[in-house]
Amino acid sequence: MPELRVHAGRHYAVQFIYALPDDSWCVELSEAVPAPASWAGIPDAKTHLPGDMLMAAVVPDEDPSLEPTIHVHTDEPIPYAIMRWFMDHVTEQVEHCRRGFEQAAAEASE
């Protein structure tokens, strides 16, 4: 489920997707778009959904020698507060994957 945030009247979404061919997590930032009007009567329905991707961070979780990378898919400026919010999510994912590498290495050495 994407996490949504509003900044200066614009809606943004961060979502996590596992990219199986790359053995990596992909953290995507997009400008959120309004949900279909038909959802208006559905209790607890989201009001916005992820739209076109603005940026993606690819975080490997199978090979500790690979570095995370950032891919920019827009020429539009991204507000600093939104970039920080996105990078906080990326940092958390990188730390999570590195803890997994360390745990796997410790278990392998036992």
C-alpha positions as CSV (number, residue, x, y, z in Angstrom):
1,M,0.0,0.0,0.0
2,P,1.5,3.3,-1.0
3,E,2.2,6.0,1.6
4,L,0.8,9.4,0.6
5,R,1.9,12.9,1.5
6,V,0.6,16.4,0.6
7,H,3.1,19.2,0.0
8,A,2.2,22.7,-1.2
9,G,-1.2,21.4,-2.5
10,R,0.3,18.5,-4.5
11,H,0.0,14.9,-3.6
12,Y,2.9,12.5,-3.6
13,A,3.2,8.7,-3.1
14,V,6.0,6.4,-2.0
15,Q,5.6,2.7,-2.7
16,F,7.8,-0.4,-2.4
17,I,7.9,-3.0,-5.2
18,Y,10.1,-6.0,-5.4
19,A,11.9,-6.3,-8.7
20,L,12.5,-10.0,-9.0
21,P,14.7,-9.9,-12.1
22,D,17.1,-7.6,-10.2
23,D,16.8,-9.2,-6.8
24,S,16.2,-5.7,-5.5
25,W,13.6,-3.6,-3.8
26,C,12.4,-0.6,-5.7
27,V,11.3,2.4,-3.7
28,E,9.3,4.6,-6.1
29,L,8.3,8.3,-5.7
30,S,5.4,9.5,-7.8
31,E,3.0,12.4,-7.9
32,A,-0.3,10.9,-6.7
33,V,-3.4,11.2,-8.9
34,P,-7.0,11.3,-7.7
35,A,-8.7,7.9,-7.3
36,P,-11.5,7.0,-9.6
37,A,-14.8,8.8,-8.7
38,S,-16.5,5.5,-8.5
39,W,-14.5,4.8,-5.3
40,A,-16.2,7.8,-3.5
41,G,-18.8,5.5,-1.9
42,I,-16.4,2.9,-0.7
43,P,-15.6,3.2,3.0
44,D,-11.8,3.8,3.7
45,A,-11.0,4.0,0.0
46,K,-7.9,5.9,-0.9
47,T,-8.5,9.3,-2.4
48,H,-5.2,9.3,-4.4
49,L,-3.1,6.6,-6.1
50,P,0.5,6.6,-7.3
51,G,0.8,8.2,-10.7
52,D,3.7,8.4,-13.1
53,M,7.1,7.7,-11.4
54,L,9.3,10.7,-10.6
55,M,12.2,8.8,-9.0
56,A,13.1,5.3,-8.1
57,A,15.7,3.9,-5.8
58,V,16.9,0.3,-6.5
59,V,18.1,-1.4,-3.3
60,P,19.7,-4.8,-3.9
61,D,18.9,-7.4,-1.2
62,E,20.7,-10.5,-2.5
63,D,24.2,-9.2,-3.3
64,P,25.9,-7.1,-0.6
65,S,28.6,-5.9,-3.1
66,L,26.0,-4.0,-5.1
67,E,25.3,-0.4,-4.2
68,P,21.8,1.1,-4.1
69,T,21.1,3.5,-7.1
70,I,18.8,6.4,-7.7
71,H,17.1,6.8,-11.1
72,V,15.4,10.1,-11.9
73,H,12.5,10.0,-14.4
74,T,11.4,13.6,-14.5
75,D,12.6,17.1,-15.4
76,E,10.2,18.6,-13.0
77,P,11.6,20.0,-9.8
78,I,11.0,17.9,-6.7
79,P,10.4,19.9,-3.5
80,Y,13.2,19.5,-0.8
81,A,10.7,18.2,1.8
82,I,9.4,15.5,-0.6
83,M,13.0,14.5,-1.5
84,R,13.9,14.2,2.2
85,W,10.7,12.1,2.8
86,F,11.6,9.9,-0.1
87,M,15.2,9.5,0.9
88,D,14.2,8.6,4.5
89,H,12.2,5.7,3.0
90,V,15.2,4.7,0.9
91,T,17.6,4.9,3.8
92,E,15.3,2.7,5.9
93,Q,15.2,0.1,3.1
94,V,19.0,0.1,2.6
95,E,19.5,-0.4,6.4
96,H,16.9,-3.2,6.4
97,C,18.6,-5.0,3.5
98,R,22.1,-4.5,5.1
99,R,20.9,-6.0,8.4
100,G,19.6,-8.9,6.4
101,F,23.1,-9.3,4.8
102,E,24.7,-9.3,8.2
103,Q,22.3,-11.8,9.6
104,A,22.7,-14.2,6.7
105,A,26.5,-13.9,7.0
106,A,26.4,-14.6,10.7
107,E,24.2,-17.6,10.2
108,A,26.4,-18.9,7.5
109,S,29.5,-18.7,9.7
110,E,27.9,-20.7,12.6
